[in-house]
Amino acid sequence: MNEVENIFQYANPILNHIHSPMMTLDHEGNIISWNTYCENVFGYSTDEVLGKFPPIFNDEQDKVEEQFTTILRSHKELTLNNFTLLTKDSEMLQMSLFAKALTIRDERIIMVRFLNAFSSEESAVAELSCLRSGLEESFMVLSLDHEGLINFANPLYLKYSKWTPKRILGKTLWQMFPQTDVGTEQVNEIWNVIHSGKIWQGEVEKMTKDGTSYWVELIAIPVTTSGKTPDYYLVLAKDITEKKLLQQRLEKIAYVDQETGLMNRYRLEQIVNEMIDQKQHFTFVYLSIDKFYSLKELYNEEMESILLQEFTNRMKMYFQDSVMARITINDFAVLTPLGEWFIQGFLAYLKQHPIYIDGMALPLTICGGISKYPEDQQTFNHLLKASHAIIDKIHTEGGSTIASLSIDDHKALSKRAMIEKRLMIALDQKDLKVLYQPQLNLESNKIEAVEALVRWEDSELGIIPPDVLIPIAEETGLINDIGTFMLEKSCEQAVAWKNNGHTIRVSINSSVREFRDKNMVKLIREVLERTNCPASLLQIEITEKFALEAEAESSIITQMKQLQADGIRFVLDDFGTGYASFRYMQLLPLEEFKIDQTFISTLTYQKKTQKLIHGMIQFGHSLNMRVVAEGVENKEQLELLSEYGCNAAQGYHIGRPSEVATIEPLF
């Protein structure tokens, strides 16, 4: 919506009070406002006509367009008497048409009013008078000359501003605003915009004659009657003081931690982003109270409140003139220009000023992470992530330290952040690639299945290996998007092979996070239906970690069983490397498991491994499960696995993960 349209939307309630059909058109003759009398008389609703040439002119369009073109170039009014118009029901009406062109923000618009055949010119003048009265009754109205001096103020404006008619005339627009740097900057912005012939609209704080603040929603309009230079400026305003005060009270509640009086995480994020926008250098200090929940158990219920308040007081004393916030129940943040040596001195300060509970000094220790903007990280979220990485590192080294990450650590975090960003772009543009690794059936000696593997080569980052890509995708929640992408591509490929006479099952890897989505079954069924892929051609591989977590969540088990009933096969991947639990073998609908390549690598020369793998295969068969060996790299391994009764094998000896053109000849 452009600014001209915005004006008429703003004034639409006033136009609706005019007791005759009235509309406004842009310079192309399309409708930008259509009052309720137009709706009543012609039968078209506002939504039906906005942005279109008036349908009421019907076959007269060429004639009317010619007339409108003439009036746009003129400053005279156009009157057409006994003009035939058509309603939505094709009823013909004889009416008079009165039109006048105006210039707003260098753009010509046409105001059109319809009168019955017997209406007089005086009636039109009365209509415009009614419009002015309506504006003055609904809005505070100021009129400014070309120097910004007030030459008119309506009674509503005088009521709110507490000026008298005699005193306000000749005053400047600047005197109506707070006499502060912010107030002056805002009124300068308004004046510069309207002085250039544009419209300004927004919420502003104004000042009454006695110095009291009030808030208005204001629209300032340059009015041009001839030429391109505005002749005067019209300022319309509505009081929103009560709404603004309520908003400020709610913001205080929303942005202040009630227990400590510090700002909360959300307000801190706003301030950090503002400082980043202004290119201000600062140090982000993240402080975490160690063993907080253990301390709570040692003392009475009042301890928590005393501890938090006393810790806050010590922060305020030590980090004076710094921005402070409470992030979580026992985590705090400080934005400061102070140096690292001073920040680390906070540990000594806490020892010198202990917190006492029931007359005894509390054994308080803290961990802290220091990150700098812009040297280390460039966004609020990345500053937080860097801080968490520092604190995790400190905890592994014994705690009670305030430190910063090394340059290499920050580079690694920055690269991770870049991967997250580029991954979102890659998913949006479908830049990921699917490779397929063949699986050989050792009984038929044929390729009957392939595993679909995601690969990503970014134009900026190069090749991102799966062991880097997948953890980042899981942490950011993008794993669901990758899963959907892989599902669709795999189903499409399985169908393509089927149409070419190859019945090949395609395995995709799935995470427990995806199955926590209650719509997972629906999603898979929709993809199968959309791609026309038989469910029997799809396999879903899960890890032992997935299996262990699914064991405790009945909703996941239910979804897996629903998909199994459809014909989808579930495969347990990397068997033997995860959690030593066989309960999930009973609960989950597993039909196959894969022996991890770490066992296969020593198969040919370690007797213990041979016995272990032989036992695994027998164990799988005892549960009526197929067994697949991963990481098969030579003929000797393949022969031993076949001898032990392994059902299938996968690995570089069979085929590397490859594109479709390389895989298909193996079929």
Residue, then its C-alpha position, 0 to 999 in steps of 0.5 A: m500500500n503506497e502513502v496516498e492509499n494509506i491516507f484514504q484508509y486512515a480517513n475512510p471513517i470520515l468518508n463514510h459519513i458523507h451522505s452520497p456516494m464518493m470514491t477516490l481514484d489514482h492517476e491510472g483511474n483505479i479505485i483507492s477508496w469507496n465509501t459505504y454509500c457507494e456500496n449501498v447505491f451500486g451494490y459493490s463491496t469495497d473489497e470487490v472494487l479496490g485497485k480496479f477501474p470503476p465497474i459502474f462505468n461499464d461501456e463508458q470506460d473509454k469516454v470516462e478515461e479520456q475525461f479523467t486524463t483531461i482533469l488530471r492535467s487541469h486544476k478545474e472541476l469536472t461535472l457530468n450531468n445525467f450520466t448513466l451508471l450501472t449497478k452490480d445488478s445491471e440496473m441503470l441509474q441517472m446521476s450527476l458526477f462531480a470530480k476534482a484532481l488533487t496533488i498529494r506527495d507529487e501524485r495526482i488523485i481524483m475525488v469523485r462524488f455522485l449526486n442524483a440528477f437534481s442535486s445542485e453545485e451547492s450540494a457538492v460544496a456542502e458535502l466537502s464542508c461535511l468532510r472537513s467537519g468530520l475530520e475536525e470532530s475526529f482528529m486533532v488538526l493543525s495547519l502549518d504554513h511553508e515555514g512550519l508556523i501554526n495558522f490553524a488549530n481545531p478545538l480538539y487540538l486545543k483541548y489536548s495541548k492546553w493552548t488557547p486559540k490566540r497563543i498557539l497561532g504563530k507558534t512553530l511545530w517544534q514548540m509542540f514537541p518535548q524540548t529534548d534531543v529526542g523530541t527535536e530529532q523527531v520533529n526535524e524528521i517529520w518536517n524534512v519528510i513533509h517539506s520534501g512533499k512526502i507524507w509522514q506517519g507514526e507514533v510520537e510523544k508531544m508536549t502540552k503547554d504546561g510541559t505534560s507529555y502525551w502520545v499521539e498517532l500522527i499523520a502529516i500531509p503536504v497539500t499542493t494545489s498548484g505546481k510541485t511545492p506544497d502550499y501548506y501542511l495538514v497535521l492529523a493526530k489521535d490520542i493514544t496516551e492511555k494505550k502507550l502508558l499501558q504498553q510501557r507498564l507491560e514492557k516493564i513487567a515483560y522485560v524486568d526480572q521481578e526477583t532481582g530487579l535486573m532486566n531479563r534475557y529478552r530486554l538484554e537481547q534488544i540492547v545487544n542488537e541495538m549496540i551491534d546496529q550502532k557498531q559499539h564495541f563491548t565485552f559480553v560476560y556470562l556468569s553462572i553460579d556453580k552447584f546452585y541446586s545443591l546449595k538450595e538443598l543445604y539451606n532453607e527456602e529463604m536462602e534462594s531469594i537472599l543468595l540471588q539478591e546478595f549476588t545481584n548487589r555484588m554484581k552492581m557494586y563491582f560492575q558499576d555503569s555496566v548493563m546487567a541481566r538475569i538470563t536463567i535462575n542462576d545465570f547472569a550476563v554483563l555488558t561492559p567496556l571493562g578489560e578482561w583482567f578486571i572482569q576476572g577480578f570479580l572472583a576475588y571480590l566475591k571471596q572478599h565479600p562473602i554472602y552470609i546465610d544464618g551467620m555462616a559464609l556461603p561456599l559460593t563459586i562461579c564460572g564465567g565466559i568472556s566474549k567480545y563484540p565484534e572480535d569474537q562473535q557478531t550476534f547475540n545468539h552466537l555470543l550466548k553459544a560462545s559463553h556456553a562453550i566456555i562454561d562447559k570447558i571450565h566445568t570439565e577443568g574443575g570450575s571456579t574460573i572466568a575465562s575466554l575461548s581461544i582464537d581457534d575456538h572462536k573461529a570454530l564457533s564462527k564456522r559453525a554459525m556460518i554452516e547453520k546459515r548456509l544450511m538454511i539457504a541450501l535447504d531452501q534452494k534444495d542444494l543438498k545432494v543424495l548419494y546411494q550406497p548399494q547393499l548386496n544380498l549374500e544369498s542371491n548375490k544381487i543388489e536389492a537395497v541401497e542406503a540414501l546418504v545426504r551430501w552437501e558441497d557449499s559454494e563458500l564452505g566447500i564439502i561439509p562431512p556428515d559427521v559435522l552436518i548432522p549434529i549441527a542440523e539436530e541442534t538447530g532443528l534443521i534435521n527435520d527439513i533434511g529428513t523430509f528432503m531425503l524422504e522425498k528424493s528417496c521415494e522419487q528414486a525408488v519409483a524411478w527404478k521400479n518403473n525401469g524394472h528394478t525393485i530396489r528398497v531405499s533406506i533413509n536415516s531418521s532421528v528420534r527428534e523427527f518421530r517426536d513430531k506427532n504428524m510424522v506418520k501423516l508426513i510419510r504417508e503423504v510423501l508416499e502417496r504424492t510420489n506414488c511410491p509403494a511403502s515396501l520400497l522404503q526402509i527407515e534406519i534408526t540408531e541405538k540411541f533412538a531405540l533407547e529413547a523410543e523405548a520410553e515414549s509410547s507415542i513413538i512406538t505407536q507411530m513406528k508400528q503404524l508405518q510397519a503395518d503400511g509395509i515400511r521396514f525398520v532397521l537398527d543401525d550401528f548395532g553393538t556400539g551404543y547402549a547395552s539394552f535389548r528391551y527395545m528389541q522386544l518393544l520396537p518393530l525392528e526387522e533388521f539390524k546392521i553390524d557396525q563397521t568397527f567390528i568388521s574392520t578386524l574380522t579377518y585377523q581377530k578370533k574374538t571378533q569372528k566369534l562375536i560377529h558370528g554370535m550377533i548373526q545367530f542372535g539376529h536370526s533367533l529373533n527372525m531378523r535380517v542381519v547386514a554387515e557394514g564397512v565391508e572392504n575386501k573379499e575375505q571379509l565378505e566370504l567370512l560373513s557369507e559363511y556365518g550366514c549374514n544376509a547382506a553386506q554394505g561397504y566399499h568392496i560392494g560400492r561407494p556412496s555414488e550418484v544414480a548413474t554409477i549405481e544403476p549398472l550394479f543392478 
